Amino acid sequence: MRSLHSLDRLDVIFDDEHLVADAGLVLPATLAQHLELRELIDDSVDLGDAPGRANVGRKAMTLIHSALAGGDCIDDADALRAGDTEAVLGHGVLAPSTLGTFVRSFTWGHCRQLDRASGDLLARAWAAGAGPGGEPVTIDVDSTICETYGLAKQGGVFGHTKVRGYHPLLAVVAGTGDVVHTRLRGGNANSGRGGGGFLTETFNRIRAAGATGPVTLRADSGFYARRVVDACRRADVRFSITVKLSPPLRQVIADIADDAWRAIPYFLDGADVAETTYRPFAKTQPELRLIVRRVRPTPGTQLALFVEFSYHAFITDRTGPTLTLEADHRRHADIENTIRDLKYGVGLNHLPSGRFGANAAWLGLNVIAHNLSRWVGRIGLDEALITHKTLRRRYLQLPGRLTSSGRRQTLHLPQRWPWHEPFLNALANLRAVVLVT
């Protein structure tokens, strides 16, 4: 006998013009409105005579809000046109075909304009309470591979990882996940060669945004280059950079006395640290501290058949105990959490166009979306590191319904929503944000 509660007896119809998909987007939309993000993009990005030149701010905001809602391709923005959703966004929503024309209108120069707008937005958000002020700031810099499919991708080539794609640079504030600078590059780009200019822009940007305290750079061996160290010295930034294990360096490590090694807390047994000095790049360069960690390979592994220890070394001009600096340098790996959030929280797991400029614009817009979510968490929810997945599940992907009465609209959300109190507190906090000019 068929149950009276059978889902076959449930009628389904799409007929309500007042329903709102992803009603929680009102949180980042409120912050964006108080920071005047749409106006900032309108003032900063001039596409000239390109077909997508009109309504630059609205188109950019549509893609930013689509990324926050989980969209990872241009067509996904169509979901924001459902029902009365655009009423909680503060702007009109453009069709995917229009958005595709928009991003394909970007040249490298236009992407630099968007990048400048992203820097100005960083300054506004930090002045509104999301910034470090006079506290110390650590910048983690890294590159990643954004894999692409198909051959019609300008700049998308096989890199050192043997994966076809792009190789963007990322500069991230440790502890907050703010992406303060990005640059899209071809898949075979060398991080160290282009890293000096990128870092100079990064340091200038965070200083202009209001970071007045001491700054430290952490980087892996891809940034082991004289230009990177020179950029840090010019900006009075301390650094710790992983060193490539060349034959001369291996000899320096081999010369470390046995009694110089000290045990360190590590996830594997048999990890030690020692310190010596090293002159990188050229004989004319000053000597730097070289801190080396050695780890015994896991018994039974292939590595254990060939070596007694694996070595990981970095140069630094920082002061402090060896153990403290070694532990801090290891925390550079936390940047992978931000990269994961960019790829699987917003839309950077997919670069949608065959044109390099369009993909660079996509990167810039998704970074803005990422930062908005970070600031919603920090300013609104008082949570320094809430992931995109958690933010979306608890606060953004809410069904809603709009009603009007007495010239005022009300957004109705589900009863008994487990996180309704922090949602309302966040909305009140974000509405109190004042743009500092």
Secondary structure, 3 states (H helix, E strand, C coil): CCCCCCHHHCCCCCCCCCEECCHHHHHHHHHHHHCCHHHHHHHHCCCCCCCCCCCHHHHHHHHHHHHHCCCCCHHHHHHHHCCCHHHHCCCCCCCHHHHHHHHHCCCHHHHHHHHHHHHHHHHHHHHHHHCCCCCCEEEEEEECCEECCCCCCCCCEECCCCCEEECCEEEEECCCCCEEEEECCECCCCHHHHHHHHHHHHHHHHHHCCCCCCEEEEECHHHCCHHHHHHHHHCCCEEEEECCCCHHHHHHHHCCCHHHCEECCCCCCCEEEEEEEECCCCCCCCCEEEEEEEECCCCCCCHHHCCCCEEEEEEECCCCCHHHHHHHHHHHHHHHHHHHHHHHCCCCCCCCCCCHHHHHHHHHHHHHHHHHHHHHHHHHCCCCCCCHHHHHHHHHCCCEEEEEECCEEEEECCCCCCCHHHHHHHHHHHHCCCCCC
